[in-house]
């Protein structure tokens, strides 16, 4: 078990079901489905090498919004697919997300001591073990997705899903976005440059989550394009909301240190366009997302809920 560490802000681990209850019972049930799937697929804490496996489980199972698995389920469901095969994709995107958070929090990256209302992985397990845990989570994500693909009857679908996830992780996605983020510290970016950075760093995996659900449902190219417009808007909206919360939120609610970005001299939406304009941009992105899925009708209701959640969440 991880050691007990001081918690001066009296923070509590962020619950997987958001405390502000913005999600419907249907989506909360899907969070439970994702939690169970993750628990089943992560190595046991007692399994050797135990310290690594404990660090992996600490990073993944310590609460979270589970937005990315929800997007997999909601997208596929809107297109008529709800089978157990979706669990592999849902787990894969969440494991990639968890790995990215572990690495982002490292001293060489964002140097953060709090995540989801508790000490970050490297604070508890040390930098070396945290790096290894992130590496192992990334590898496990692809292993799970590849295993599911090998059990299916359509190899092309499995390959497309692996390609989508790989692209979201690499230089055109999260890694590239993080590189841009690191190089932007202390710099003045244009709004276009800032949005491009976050389209990679935050948005790429959100877009991949939607794409994985659509691919699993055998969506055609037109549908994939429409859903990508939705996902692009939701991904940016999620980051705009993050930046707003860094200014307006409370550390005990958002689960991390408020004002961390400003203290680190990082470009954010409020620092570049102001707080009021950031709220306006958030509303614009939400409308873009909702317009993109309007043709889905009632089947798109869970996706609409998630668009609102990304823009209105309190943590």
Phi, psi and omega in degrees: 000146179293152180291157176280127183241156178296146182226078189297336181270001180056043181277150176245148178306136179297125180291150179292327171272117187306139184294335181276002173052042178280348184260144181290163176304326179299313180288325177296325176295325178290330173299316177300321178297317179295319179300315181295319180294320178294316179302320182290329188264343177282147177298149177295146182297331183275349184285135180289138359281112191299320182297320178295315182293325176294320179295320178298314181292323177300318183291327187265318191263010182270038182091173181149161183284332184059033180299319184292314172301321178299321179294323175300307183296315185293321179294311179298318180298322178296338181255011173092014180242127180219015186290170183295343179297339179291337183298325180296315179293319179298316178294318184300314182291326180287325176294320176296317178299314180298317178300319182295324179292318179302314182287322179299327183282348184298152179305327180283348180251253182273348176052062182246140182260352182234139176209127180055036175078017178210169182301142180292165188301317183289335176292322182279315189251355183093155185298315184299314181292325178295319177299315180295321178298317177298315178302315183292323178294320178297314179297319181296324179302314181288326177299315180296315182293320179292322179297317178296319180297324182290340179273347182276176182258354182240096182297326182298323179295315179298318180294320179297322179292318178296319179296317181298317180291318180298317180296323181294334183274335194271206185295335177271357183232236188299315182297317178296319179296321178294322178297317177296321180297315180297320182284344183272350181302127180081000181258165176251113180260154169282165177301319179298317180294319179296316181293324177297316180302314183280337171299327176278304191293311182258317188289330187299317182286328175295317176296321179295324179299314178296318182295321179298317177297321180290319178296318179299329179270008179060043179293147177279174186297322179296318179294319177300319180294317179298314181292331178292326175297318176300311185293322178299315180293318180295319180298316178291319179300320179301317181288321177301316178297320176303314181295322177294316180296330178296337178263315189260340186283171175249136184306320183292340180263314184282346174080009176210174187287118177292144178079009182297320182294317180296319180296328180273001179060042179266140177291132179226170178299312178298324182288336183263317183244356180093161185290316180297316179294330177294318175298321178295316179296322178299316178296321179298315181295322178297319178295321177299315180298314181294322179295324182296325183261004180305321179298341179287341180064214182301333179297337181269006183303314178299324177293322176296319177301319182289327175296316177296319181299315180302328183268341189241355185301157181259352178214000000 
